[in-house]
Amino acid sequence: MRILLVYPIFPKTFWSYEKILELVNRKVLLPPLGLVTVAAILPQEWEFKLVDRNIRTATEEEWAWADIVIFSAMIVQKADLLDQIQEAKRRGKLVAVGGPYPTSVPHEVEKVGADFLILDEGEITLPMFIDAIKRGETSGVFRATEKPDVTSTPIPRFDLLEFDAYDMMSVQFSRGCPFQCEFCDIIVLYGRKPRTKTPAQLLAELDYLYKLGWRRGVFMVDDNFIGNKRNVKLLLKELKVWMAEHQYPFAFDTEASIDLAQDPELMELMVECGFAAVFLGIETPDEDSLQLTKKFQNTRSSLTDAVQTIIKAGLRPMAGFIIGFDGEKAGAGDRIVRFAEQAAIPSTTFAMLQALPNTALWHRLKKEGRLRENQDGNINQTTLMNFIATRPLEDIAREYIEAFCALYDPVKYLDRTYRCFLMMGGPSWTRPAKMPELVLVKAFLIIIWRQGIKRETRWKFWHHLFSIIKRNPRALEHYLSACAHIEHFFEYRQIVRDQIESQLAEYLAQGAEKPYQAIEAKVEAVASK
C-alpha cells in the first residue's frame, strides 16, 4: 500500500515567521509531527512519501504513485485542506483525513469528498482504519470514546522529513491540560488529564533525531508541558544526563502554564536540560476577564512577578494575549501593551478572541445566540471575532490594531528585549565552542545592517548589544535571536492592520453591529451564577 502524506499550507500568521526564516535560509518553522507519527503507527511494510505544502507542492509522479492520500490539519489550514481534498478526488484517489480540524468539524471535510475520517487520537482510530483497508472498504468514519495511553506511541518517522527546510524539529511528551479555560479546544480534543510518554520513549525520539544528524532547536509541542509535573520532572532528570552526554546538541522551547513560576526545581531542571524559551498563555492582565473565562491559574499571584521569576530562572518568555473577553472594559489593548512592557516580555502573540468549535465558550455563545453566521473560529491574527461581543466590534478591532502595532514598534521591542535579557539567568554549563554556521553569520550581518545602521533603532541597538556582552554575556546568543524576531513582526503588523481594517469595513457596511445592552445583561447573569 502506497501512502502519500500531505500537510496543507499555513496562511501568514504570527507563527509563520517567514521573514526570520529567510535570514537563516529555512522555509518552515516546524514539521508536521502528526503526520510523521501517523506514518509510524501505520503498517511499516506500507510505503510512505510526505509532502509539506509549506515547502513544496506534490509532483505529478507523487500523485500517480499514491494508493491513498492522507491529510492532517488544524483549523487555520482549512482553506488549503479543502482544496487539496478536492484535488485528490479529481485524480481518483482515496482520501483519508484526520487532525484537530476534521475532528472538530468532520462534516466540512466529508462534504468535499473525504472517504475516510480518522478522527480523535490516532493510536486508537488508525488501527480501525487499517482493518477497514484490509477488508477492502473504501470509506468509513473512525472515532474513539476514550483517550489512548501514549506510552504505546511509536517513534515518529522523522526520516520522511526534508530536514534542511525546517528551523526546528518537534517532539511531544504529553497530551491534555488540567485546567478549564473556557475558550480552549485542547481540553476538548485531548482531555483534562495529562497523559505522558515515558522518559525512555522521549529519549529514544531524541536519539533518532541525533542519529539522523539534527543539531538545531527542538520544540516540545505539548500544549502544557508541565501539566503533569511529577512525570515532567522524571523526564527532565534523565534528559539532563542525556544532554550532557551528547554535548548539548539541542535547545528546547515549549509551552507551559504560568504556575511554572511557583516551582523553582522545575525551572532549574528545564534550564539545565537546555530549555531556552517558554510560551505562556497569559491572555489578559484583567483579572475579571480571567475569572469569567475560567483561567483561574492566572489569578493566584502577580502575573508580572511570575513572568519575571521565569526570566530570572533563565527562560525567555513568549506570551499569548487575547482581546475581546465578555465584560471587558475599554482600553484593554493599552493594558496589554503596558503589561508586556512592565513584565519585559519580548515576543507576544496577540489575537481577537475566537469561539472555537465545541469549546465551552462556543457552547455558551451558541446558547445565547451570539455566534456570527458563516464565521469559523481560528487563531489567525488577521481574523475578526466570530461572535457578537459585549462591546462594539469596531472598538475592539481598533484597539487591537493599535496595540499590535505598539507591541512591535521596533524601538519599544528592542528596549523590552534588552530589559528581559539583562535580568535573565542561565545554566551553569556552556555548550562546547564551535565555529558558527555561515548562514548564521550572514543573518547576524543583516540584523546589524537593518537594526544597527538603517533604522531608527541604530543607537539603541549598539548600546544594548555591548551592554549585554558586558553585563550578561551568557545570554548573548539568545538575545540576538530575539532581536531577529522583529524582522517578521515589523512587516507583519502592517498585514494585520490592512486585513483587519478591510474586514471591519465590510462588517460595518453590512450593518452588522447589534445593541450591546441585552448582551451585557446576559453576560452579567452568567457571571453571577
Salt bridges, closest charged atoms under 4 A:
GLU22 OE2 - LYS19 NZ 3.97
GLU60 OE1 - ARG91 NH1 2.76
GLU62 OE2 - ARG56 NH2 2.75
ASP67 OD1 - ARG2 NH2 3.82
ASP80 OD2 - ARG53 NE 2.78
GLU87 OE1 - ARG90 NH2 2.49
GLU87 OE2 - ARG91 NH2 2.95
GLU108 OE1 - LYS78 NZ 3.26
ASP115 OD2 - LYS89 NZ 2.81
ASP120 OD1 - ARG143 NH2 3.00
GLU121 OE1 - ARG175 NH1 2.55
GLU121 OE2 - ARG195 NH2 2.84
GLU123 OE2 - ARG175 NH2 2.63
GLU137 OE2 - ARG135 NE 2.75
ASP159 OD1 - ARG157 NE 2.88
GLU162 OE2 - ARG56 NE 2.94
GLU182 OE2 - ARG364 NE 2.58
GLU205 OE2 - LYS197 NZ 2.66
ASP207 OD1 - HIS246 NE2 3.77
ASP259 OD2 - LYS229 NZ 3.41
ASP263 OD2 - LYS233 NZ 3.01
GLU265 OE1 - LYS233 NZ 3.01
GLU265 OE2 - LYS237 NZ 3.97
GLU272 OE1 - LYS240 NZ 2.97
GLU283 OE2 - LYS295 NZ 3.22
ASP286 OD1 - ARG335 NE 2.81
ASP326 OD2 - ARG364 NH1 2.89
ASP326 OD1 - ARG370 NH2 2.70
GLU328 OE1 - ARG391 NH2 2.78
GLU341 OE2 - ARG416 NH1 2.95
GLU341 OE1 - ARG419 NH2 2.88
GLU368 OE2 - ARG364 NH1 3.43
GLU368 OE1 - ARG370 NH1 2.70
ASP376 OD2 - LYS78 NZ 2.20
GLU394 OE2 - ARG398 NE 3.42
GLU399 OE2 - ARG391 NH1 2.90
GLU402 OE2 - ARG497 NH1 3.09
ASP415 OD2 - LYS460 NZ 2.57
ASP415 OD1 - HIS464 NE2 2.76
GLU437 OE1 - ARG26 NH2 3.85
GLU487 OE1 - ARG450 NH1 3.03
GLU487 OE1 - ARG455 NH2 2.84
GLU491 OE1 - LYS19 NZ 3.52
GLU501 OE2 - ARG497 NH1 3.58
